[in-house]
């Protein structure tokens, strides 16, 4: 039985662990932030998702430290099909995992299981779904070999799992996939990639090229060079492409069947997918109705959903869109703090206020001005301190734009932006974010924040924090923004007021009316840009 869950699963027959994928450190941080009880990840070898960022030895140690500090367990995969050359490297690998404090190794190969048990006895052993364990006798045999958890094959129905639970030891845990991609092969063991792309893309060694997702045509033997599309009456077909799994509405039934851990697929997927999926399942496990969160799972890239084999056959992906989505992640929150009360009210800065610091001494305009988090309310908040922007600067900017009839057509800062910038009152909070995709000043953004429903903000007083190796002078020259002074928190940094955040992985700050938390996700609905790949 699971004894160290971070959350209590409201109303469930048995407590269930929420297990999330972590293809890299950012995905791990999102999984932890949005409420996962455990994460699974891979090293640079022996993982079934070699296209993910994955973790080197030092990265695994760092991941374990971060996760354990937040009460989250870490499981590491070593579930590829093993050759003799692989097996020779396993003792050192498992010893490294044990020394790093990893909670369990996920294995499928019997030799790997034996080596792990012998060389890293403190590691729990979880049997991978790659082992295709589908009956109680097999589960008990693995239990006798030291396995403490079985990741059951995706091909099992809910009633199959319930029967297994009745026949295996109480302390043998059952883990089951509940969300994400499925495979056309049995338990993911496929040879198509090897033969169609080459042995370097072997699926069972983590290099699957996903040929089952390709669109195929038929060529008649006597008509070479004349391909015929495989078309069904509804407009299109994938010969082998499976649907994606979605069991959000059935987590209670999984609990009643005896499942101990529900697992989200996706170590090759990005941070936004992890955040969205974990957030939805966390809310439902904590007692909220699934219907309230099903729409959330439509915001991530996915194929058509089904319930897998739990209640019958999952069907085939025969739609005309694959990986369709309308939402785009635009930023992750680094920090957020309260603006000084006088700023939030739109008034002048009190130079004696401890929240504004030394930079506030001669500020008399609503913007730019000193914008510093109240450290008593948000310790460690990295907020912008914007130096005063004199009236002469506003006048010069207006004159420069007015003299260039093509300025706005070039996408430069407009006269209206200059006016709005000069008069924009402060909102209650100042947030610092890491930009991931383009967003605009005043644009409506949706916020994913753990323990809260999805809500919206409209960023104002947007500032780019240019690092010492950036060129804010270019922004000024192209009239894309307005230089607002040096960044006192970064050596050589410069602050530049802009109307769009468009530099990926760079820092921006803005005012907003709702308090954000470090790690929150900001996204935007853009149906014209993120529809995914369309299948004609």
Phi, psi and omega in degrees: 000148178282130185241356187232036179292141176289332186235155171264128181279109188295124172072010183274152180295328177214149178296138180238134176283139173260112187252124187242151178280148177221089179285344178199181186293323180295319177297321178298316179299319178293318179300315180295314183299323186264009165109018175292145174273336181205158176231153173236140185212180183224155170278193180283349177228161170072012178255150184278358179234075185287344178282345177290165179298316180060186190227134170281181185301315179294325179294323177297316179299318179294320180297317179296317180300312180297312183296314181295327176297337179253015177073026183246135179278159180231125175246139183241133182277140169217061193240018172286165174287128190264132169260172182301322179297326177290315183301325181297333182269354186290322181304314179293323180295312181293323176298320177298317179299317180296316180295330180282349179090015177302142184278326182203152172253137179258114187234158175232330183279136181296323178294319178297320178300314181296316181294318180297316180298325183278320188262342180220068187295343180279345178283132169291153179248121175248133181275122183293154173299338178298342179280352176057046179282116186230007179215159186294324181296317177296319180299318180291326178295317177293324177299318179295337178271000176111002179286131180257349180210140177247124172270103189290156180297144180296341182283356181281143174274170178297321179292326176300316180295319179298319178294320177298317182302322182291339189249000182246162179302148182299328184269007172268112186278153176245127176245138183221140175290138180234347185206143174114194186291146171244175185235149178285346180269161181290117182052028177079006182270099190232143178248001182301315184298320179301315187278329185270334181246325181131160184298339179290345178247038180295126182295323184281358174245015173094009185244029186303130177268002178055051177296341177290345178268354183287156176268127186250154172236166180250135176242123179284141189305321183270002180233062180298144180082006179239079182287144176245131179291146175271102187239137172250173186299332183276003170113349180177163181204145167250128187294322186233001187284123181275163171282169173268154181270143175211106181247024183302324182279002186231023182294327178297319179294325175297319178297316180295331178284347177105016179285134180264332184218128176256134193241130176265127177283154171138040178288347176263007184255167189275179184296321182296317177302313180299313182300313184294312182293313180298318181300315181296311181293327178297315180298319181288319176299330180274008171111357180278153182292140181297325181301331181287344185239357178298322181297331179298323182286350175277349184277348180261161178294126182198161169270173179306142184272152170212179176260024176062219180266005186298324183235027183136212179265146185283344185080183187239149176285100181245016181282181182257357176233139178235137182060037183282142173199156180247350184257150179227130174289127182250339181193157167244141182282130175269315179197166178202138179214167180287139166288155176301144183308320181293328178289315181299331179276354179084010183266191180283159180276135175276113185297341181271354183292128179294344181279344185257336174075188186294331185293349186273356190305320185242024180277130179227355180254153177299330180198144347289153179200179181292125178234098186232135178295147172286108187296337178291329181270329183221076183302134177082006181294133179262091182253161183277140172247103187263125182290157182301142177250106187292160178303325181297328178293319178298314181298318180295320179296313179300318182294320182295318180289319181297332182277353181247102184294345181257006187302309184289327177294332178284355183083018181281170176300133184269167175300322181295325178294319179299315180296315181295321180298318183289333186252356187296122177283156178285145170267180190292329187233153175242122182246144173247129186227159170259117184289135175244326175213165186298137168212160190248156170300130178083356180287144178282119179246142174267146184242127169261121182219130186301140177078004181230154172288166177293130178227172185241154173224163173231103184294135175230165181053053184285132183228133173268130177265091183283127179285171185294341179262005177271176182231078179297337178300326178295322178298316179296315183293322180276001179061033176274345181195185183232120179298133185239010175116181180283150176270109185290349182266350182229125179298123180079002182280157180226142176259136182222118177288126184226166176253003176211138172263115186219017179249104185299137178067021173248164189267137174226158172224156181199165174271149174209162185268354180238147178286128177254165180237147176304128182100346177298153181253134173252134181221167180220146177272116179223088185291341182271357185235342189231045184278354181082187182277124180267132179260118182284000000 
